[in-house]
């Protein structure tokens, strides 16, 4: 016999609110406002929506922090390229490190796309009423909330 309390099935409104919290990942930086508003207004009404919105907040904060780290890396590689080119002197060939900033920017764009798609997957799953959890974030957040 299972002694766990069965989770309540989220209502259609709960699923829509939770999906809205996740789908705002398509608006990097500005999209974090909606999950904050959803969490603040729904935390007393629905545990499901509150948890999904809180996950979306942490996920999007992670996306913003990753973007800032990527920009710092990009700027560092950009300046390193110019320093390297200056030290190379009048060499006619283009040094390999000239392409590093382009690779970094490409990785940032790819990473942003992955974050957005993952947020949309979360939105689709909660819209279906499933208990979606982001890798690492979901389990860590659940343990933190249960401890408090």
ZANUMI-549097 format. One record per residue (C-alpha): residue in one letter; x, y, z. Coordinates in Angstrom, 2 decimals, m for minus. Example, Ala and Ser with C-alpha at 12.3 -4.5 7.8 and 13.67 -1.06 7.14 Angstrom:
// ZANUMI-549097
<vexdo><code>A</code><xx>12.30</xx><yy>m4.50</yy><zz>7.80</zz></vexdo>
<vexdo><code>S</code><xx>13.67</xx><yy>m1.06</yy><zz>7.14</zz></vexdo>
END
This chain:
// ZANUMI-549097
<vexdo><code>X</code><xx>0.00</xx><yy>0.00</yy><zz>0.00</zz></vexdo>
<vexdo><code>X</code><xx>1.31</xx><yy>3.43</yy><zz>m0.92</zz></vexdo>
<vexdo><code>X</code><xx>1.50</xx><yy>5.79</yy><zz>2.08</zz></vexdo>
<vexdo><code>X</code><xx>2.29</xx><yy>8.86</yy><zz>0.00</zz></vexdo>
<vexdo><code>X</code><xx>m0.37</xx><yy>11.47</yy><zz>m0.43</zz></vexdo>
<vexdo><code>X</code><xx>m1.45</xx><yy>11.48</yy><zz>m4.04</zz></vexdo>
<vexdo><code>X</code><xx>m0.87</xx><yy>14.86</yy><zz>m5.64</zz></vexdo>
<vexdo><code>X</code><xx>m3.94</xx><yy>16.77</yy><zz>m6.62</zz></vexdo>
<vexdo><code>X</code><xx>m4.66</xx><yy>16.93</yy><zz>m10.31</zz></vexdo>
<vexdo><code>X</code><xx>m4.07</xx><yy>20.48</yy><zz>m11.52</zz></vexdo>
<vexdo><code>X</code><xx>m7.07</xx><yy>22.30</yy><zz>m12.92</zz></vexdo>
<vexdo><code>X</code><xx>m7.05</xx><yy>23.70</yy><zz>m16.43</zz></vexdo>
<vexdo><code>X</code><xx>m6.38</xx><yy>27.20</yy><zz>m15.03</zz></vexdo>
<vexdo><code>X</code><xx>m3.46</xx><yy>25.83</yy><zz>m13.00</zz></vexdo>
<vexdo><code>X</code><xx>m1.99</xx><yy>24.21</yy><zz>m16.09</zz></vexdo>
<vexdo><code>X</code><xx>m2.35</xx><yy>27.41</yy><zz>m18.12</zz></vexdo>
<vexdo><code>X</code><xx>m0.73</xx><yy>29.56</yy><zz>m15.42</zz></vexdo>
<vexdo><code>X</code><xx>2.13</xx><yy>27.08</yy><zz>m15.02</zz></vexdo>
<vexdo><code>X</code><xx>2.63</xx><yy>26.93</yy><zz>m18.79</zz></vexdo>
<vexdo><code>X</code><xx>2.73</xx><yy>30.73</yy><zz>m18.99</zz></vexdo>
<vexdo><code>X</code><xx>5.48</xx><yy>30.76</yy><zz>m16.36</zz></vexdo>
<vexdo><code>X</code><xx>7.60</xx><yy>28.39</yy><zz>m18.45</zz></vexdo>
<vexdo><code>X</code><xx>6.83</xx><yy>29.77</yy><zz>m21.92</zz></vexdo>
<vexdo><code>X</code><xx>8.20</xx><yy>33.20</yy><zz>m21.01</zz></vexdo>
<vexdo><code>X</code><xx>11.66</xx><yy>31.70</yy><zz>m21.51</zz></vexdo>
<vexdo><code>X</code><xx>11.23</xx><yy>32.83</yy><zz>m25.13</zz></vexdo>
<vexdo><code>X</code><xx>11.88</xx><yy>36.36</yy><zz>m23.87</zz></vexdo>
<vexdo><code>X</code><xx>15.36</xx><yy>36.14</yy><zz>m22.35</zz></vexdo>
<vexdo><code>X</code><xx>15.96</xx><yy>38.77</yy><zz>m19.64</zz></vexdo>
<vexdo><code>X</code><xx>12.43</xx><yy>40.29</yy><zz>m19.70</zz></vexdo>
<vexdo><code>X</code><xx>10.68</xx><yy>36.93</yy><zz>m19.47</zz></vexdo>
<vexdo><code>X</code><xx>11.58</xx><yy>36.54</yy><zz>m15.80</zz></vexdo>
<vexdo><code>X</code><xx>8.98</xx><yy>39.13</yy><zz>m14.78</zz></vexdo>
<vexdo><code>X</code><xx>5.96</xx><yy>36.95</yy><zz>m15.64</zz></vexdo>
<vexdo><code>X</code><xx>6.97</xx><yy>33.91</yy><zz>m13.53</zz></vexdo>
<vexdo><code>X</code><xx>7.63</xx><yy>36.24</yy><zz>m10.59</zz></vexdo>
<vexdo><code>X</code><xx>4.16</xx><yy>37.76</yy><zz>m10.93</zz></vexdo>
<vexdo><code>X</code><xx>2.57</xx><yy>34.32</yy><zz>m11.38</zz></vexdo>
<vexdo><code>X</code><xx>4.37</xx><yy>32.93</yy><zz>m8.33</zz></vexdo>
<vexdo><code>X</code><xx>3.46</xx><yy>35.97</yy><zz>m6.18</zz></vexdo>
<vexdo><code>X</code><xx>m0.22</xx><yy>35.85</yy><zz>m7.13</zz></vexdo>
<vexdo><code>X</code><xx>m0.71</xx><yy>32.07</yy><zz>m7.19</zz></vexdo>
<vexdo><code>X</code><xx>1.46</xx><yy>30.78</yy><zz>m4.33</zz></vexdo>
<vexdo><code>X</code><xx>m1.45</xx><yy>30.74</yy><zz>m1.90</zz></vexdo>
<vexdo><code>X</code><xx>m3.94</xx><yy>29.34</yy><zz>m4.42</zz></vexdo>
<vexdo><code>X</code><xx>m2.13</xx><yy>26.42</yy><zz>m6.05</zz></vexdo>
<vexdo><code>X</code><xx>0.93</xx><yy>24.51</yy><zz>m4.89</zz></vexdo>
<vexdo><code>X</code><xx>1.35</xx><yy>23.15</yy><zz>m8.43</zz></vexdo>
<vexdo><code>X</code><xx>1.44</xx><yy>26.60</yy><zz>m10.05</zz></vexdo>
<vexdo><code>X</code><xx>3.64</xx><yy>28.01</yy><zz>m7.30</zz></vexdo>
<vexdo><code>X</code><xx>6.24</xx><yy>25.26</yy><zz>m7.71</zz></vexdo>
<vexdo><code>X</code><xx>6.22</xx><yy>25.47</yy><zz>m11.51</zz></vexdo>
<vexdo><code>X</code><xx>6.52</xx><yy>29.27</yy><zz>m11.44</zz></vexdo>
<vexdo><code>X</code><xx>9.33</xx><yy>29.10</yy><zz>m8.88</zz></vexdo>
<vexdo><code>X</code><xx>11.17</xx><yy>26.62</yy><zz>m11.09</zz></vexdo>
<vexdo><code>X</code><xx>10.71</xx><yy>28.94</yy><zz>m14.06</zz></vexdo>
<vexdo><code>X</code><xx>12.13</xx><yy>31.84</yy><zz>m12.03</zz></vexdo>
<vexdo><code>X</code><xx>15.24</xx><yy>29.89</yy><zz>m11.03</zz></vexdo>
<vexdo><code>X</code><xx>15.65</xx><yy>28.49</yy><zz>m14.56</zz></vexdo>
<vexdo><code>X</code><xx>15.44</xx><yy>31.93</yy><zz>m16.13</zz></vexdo>
<vexdo><code>X</code><xx>17.79</xx><yy>33.42</yy><zz>m13.53</zz></vexdo>
<vexdo><code>X</code><xx>20.22</xx><yy>30.66</yy><zz>m14.49</zz></vexdo>
<vexdo><code>X</code><xx>19.76</xx><yy>31.63</yy><zz>m18.13</zz></vexdo>
<vexdo><code>X</code><xx>20.49</xx><yy>35.30</yy><zz>m17.35</zz></vexdo>
<vexdo><code>X</code><xx>23.59</xx><yy>34.41</yy><zz>m15.31</zz></vexdo>
<vexdo><code>X</code><xx>24.82</xx><yy>32.09</yy><zz>m18.06</zz></vexdo>
<vexdo><code>X</code><xx>24.31</xx><yy>34.87</yy><zz>m20.59</zz></vexdo>
<vexdo><code>X</code><xx>26.35</xx><yy>37.34</yy><zz>m18.49</zz></vexdo>
<vexdo><code>X</code><xx>29.10</xx><yy>34.74</yy><zz>m18.04</zz></vexdo>
<vexdo><code>X</code><xx>29.06</xx><yy>34.11</yy><zz>m21.80</zz></vexdo>
<vexdo><code>X</code><xx>29.30</xx><yy>37.83</yy><zz>m22.53</zz></vexdo>
<vexdo><code>X</code><xx>32.24</xx><yy>38.15</yy><zz>m20.15</zz></vexdo>
<vexdo><code>X</code><xx>33.92</xx><yy>35.24</yy><zz>m21.92</zz></vexdo>
<vexdo><code>X</code><xx>33.13</xx><yy>36.80</yy><zz>m25.29</zz></vexdo>
<vexdo><code>X</code><xx>34.59</xx><yy>40.15</yy><zz>m24.30</zz></vexdo>
<vexdo><code>X</code><xx>37.67</xx><yy>38.44</yy><zz>m22.87</zz></vexdo>
<vexdo><code>X</code><xx>38.19</xx><yy>36.45</yy><zz>m26.07</zz></vexdo>
<vexdo><code>X</code><xx>37.63</xx><yy>39.58</yy><zz>m28.14</zz></vexdo>
<vexdo><code>X</code><xx>40.31</xx><yy>41.52</yy><zz>m26.28</zz></vexdo>
<vexdo><code>X</code><xx>42.65</xx><yy>38.51</yy><zz>m26.23</zz></vexdo>
<vexdo><code>X</code><xx>42.30</xx><yy>38.28</yy><zz>m29.99</zz></vexdo>
<vexdo><code>X</code><xx>43.35</xx><yy>41.89</yy><zz>m30.45</zz></vexdo>
<vexdo><code>X</code><xx>46.26</xx><yy>41.47</yy><zz>m28.06</zz></vexdo>
<vexdo><code>X</code><xx>47.31</xx><yy>38.33</yy><zz>m29.91</zz></vexdo>
<vexdo><code>X</code><xx>47.03</xx><yy>40.03</yy><zz>m33.28</zz></vexdo>
<vexdo><code>X</code><xx>49.06</xx><yy>42.98</yy><zz>m32.03</zz></vexdo>
<vexdo><code>X</code><xx>51.79</xx><yy>40.66</yy><zz>m30.75</zz></vexdo>
<vexdo><code>X</code><xx>51.80</xx><yy>38.72</yy><zz>m34.03</zz></vexdo>
<vexdo><code>X</code><xx>53.03</xx><yy>41.85</yy><zz>m35.76</zz></vexdo>
<vexdo><code>X</code><xx>52.75</xx><yy>42.14</yy><zz>m39.52</zz></vexdo>
<vexdo><code>X</code><xx>52.06</xx><yy>38.49</yy><zz>m40.19</zz></vexdo>
<vexdo><code>X</code><xx>50.00</xx><yy>38.07</yy><zz>m43.37</zz></vexdo>
<vexdo><code>X</code><xx>48.13</xx><yy>34.98</yy><zz>m42.13</zz></vexdo>
<vexdo><code>X</code><xx>45.12</xx><yy>35.23</yy><zz>m39.87</zz></vexdo>
<vexdo><code>X</code><xx>45.90</xx><yy>33.60</yy><zz>m36.52</zz></vexdo>
<vexdo><code>X</code><xx>43.56</xx><yy>30.85</yy><zz>m35.34</zz></vexdo>
<vexdo><code>X</code><xx>42.60</xx><yy>32.80</yy><zz>m32.24</zz></vexdo>
<vexdo><code>X</code><xx>40.94</xx><yy>35.35</yy><zz>m34.50</zz></vexdo>
<vexdo><code>X</code><xx>37.97</xx><yy>32.95</yy><zz>m34.72</zz></vexdo>
<vexdo><code>X</code><xx>37.61</xx><yy>32.39</yy><zz>m30.96</zz></vexdo>
<vexdo><code>X</code><xx>35.14</xx><yy>35.27</yy><zz>m30.37</zz></vexdo>
<vexdo><code>X</code><xx>32.95</xx><yy>33.93</yy><zz>m33.18</zz></vexdo>
<vexdo><code>X</code><xx>32.98</xx><yy>30.46</yy><zz>m31.65</zz></vexdo>
<vexdo><code>X</code><xx>32.11</xx><yy>31.88</yy><zz>m28.23</zz></vexdo>
<vexdo><code>X</code><xx>29.23</xx><yy>33.91</yy><zz>m29.67</zz></vexdo>
<vexdo><code>X</code><xx>27.99</xx><yy>30.88</yy><zz>m31.60</zz></vexdo>
<vexdo><code>X</code><xx>28.03</xx><yy>28.81</yy><zz>m28.40</zz></vexdo>
<vexdo><code>X</code><xx>26.11</xx><yy>31.55</yy><zz>m26.60</zz></vexdo>
<vexdo><code>X</code><xx>23.47</xx><yy>31.60</yy><zz>m29.33</zz></vexdo>
<vexdo><code>X</code><xx>23.19</xx><yy>27.83</yy><zz>m29.28</zz></vexdo>
<vexdo><code>X</code><xx>22.97</xx><yy>27.84</yy><zz>m25.49</zz></vexdo>
<vexdo><code>X</code><xx>20.21</xx><yy>30.46</yy><zz>m25.58</zz></vexdo>
<vexdo><code>X</code><xx>18.30</xx><yy>28.36</yy><zz>m28.09</zz></vexdo>
<vexdo><code>X</code><xx>18.65</xx><yy>25.28</yy><zz>m25.85</zz></vexdo>
<vexdo><code>X</code><xx>17.37</xx><yy>27.25</yy><zz>m22.84</zz></vexdo>
<vexdo><code>X</code><xx>14.37</xx><yy>28.51</yy><zz>m24.83</zz></vexdo>
<vexdo><code>X</code><xx>13.48</xx><yy>25.08</yy><zz>m26.22</zz></vexdo>
<vexdo><code>X</code><xx>13.79</xx><yy>23.52</yy><zz>m22.74</zz></vexdo>
<vexdo><code>X</code><xx>11.43</xx><yy>26.17</yy><zz>m21.34</zz></vexdo>
<vexdo><code>X</code><xx>8.95</xx><yy>25.44</yy><zz>m24.13</zz></vexdo>
<vexdo><code>X</code><xx>9.17</xx><yy>21.71</yy><zz>m23.37</zz></vexdo>
<vexdo><code>X</code><xx>8.36</xx><yy>22.55</yy><zz>m19.75</zz></vexdo>
<vexdo><code>X</code><xx>5.40</xx><yy>24.65</yy><zz>m20.86</zz></vexdo>
<vexdo><code>X</code><xx>4.06</xx><yy>21.84</yy><zz>m23.07</zz></vexdo>
<vexdo><code>X</code><xx>4.39</xx><yy>19.28</yy><zz>m20.29</zz></vexdo>
<vexdo><code>X</code><xx>2.65</xx><yy>21.34</yy><zz>m17.61</zz></vexdo>
<vexdo><code>X</code><xx>m0.06</xx><yy>22.26</yy><zz>m20.08</zz></vexdo>
<vexdo><code>X</code><xx>m0.75</xx><yy>18.53</yy><zz>m20.25</zz></vexdo>
<vexdo><code>X</code><xx>m0.93</xx><yy>18.44</yy><zz>m16.44</zz></vexdo>
<vexdo><code>X</code><xx>2.36</xx><yy>16.62</yy><zz>m15.92</zz></vexdo>
<vexdo><code>X</code><xx>4.69</xx><yy>17.44</yy><zz>m13.05</zz></vexdo>
<vexdo><code>X</code><xx>7.62</xx><yy>18.90</yy><zz>m14.97</zz></vexdo>
<vexdo><code>X</code><xx>10.97</xx><yy>19.38</yy><zz>m13.28</zz></vexdo>
<vexdo><code>X</code><xx>14.03</xx><yy>20.98</yy><zz>m14.79</zz></vexdo>
<vexdo><code>X</code><xx>17.19</xx><yy>18.87</yy><zz>m14.53</zz></vexdo>
<vexdo><code>X</code><xx>19.00</xx><yy>19.71</yy><zz>m11.28</zz></vexdo>
<vexdo><code>X</code><xx>16.86</xx><yy>22.78</yy><zz>m10.55</zz></vexdo>
<vexdo><code>X</code><xx>13.59</xx><yy>20.92</yy><zz>m10.00</zz></vexdo>
<vexdo><code>X</code><xx>14.90</xx><yy>18.35</yy><zz>m7.53</zz></vexdo>
<vexdo><code>X</code><xx>17.06</xx><yy>20.87</yy><zz>m5.65</zz></vexdo>
<vexdo><code>X</code><xx>14.14</xx><yy>23.29</yy><zz>m5.37</zz></vexdo>
<vexdo><code>X</code><xx>11.76</xx><yy>20.55</yy><zz>m4.20</zz></vexdo>
<vexdo><code>X</code><xx>14.21</xx><yy>19.45</yy><zz>m1.48</zz></vexdo>
<vexdo><code>X</code><xx>14.70</xx><yy>23.06</yy><zz>m0.40</zz></vexdo>
<vexdo><code>X</code><xx>10.96</xx><yy>23.68</yy><zz>m0.16</zz></vexdo>
<vexdo><code>X</code><xx>10.35</xx><yy>20.46</yy><zz>1.76</zz></vexdo>
<vexdo><code>X</code><xx>13.10</xx><yy>21.35</yy><zz>4.24</zz></vexdo>
<vexdo><code>X</code><xx>11.43</xx><yy>24.67</yy><zz>5.00</zz></vexdo>
END
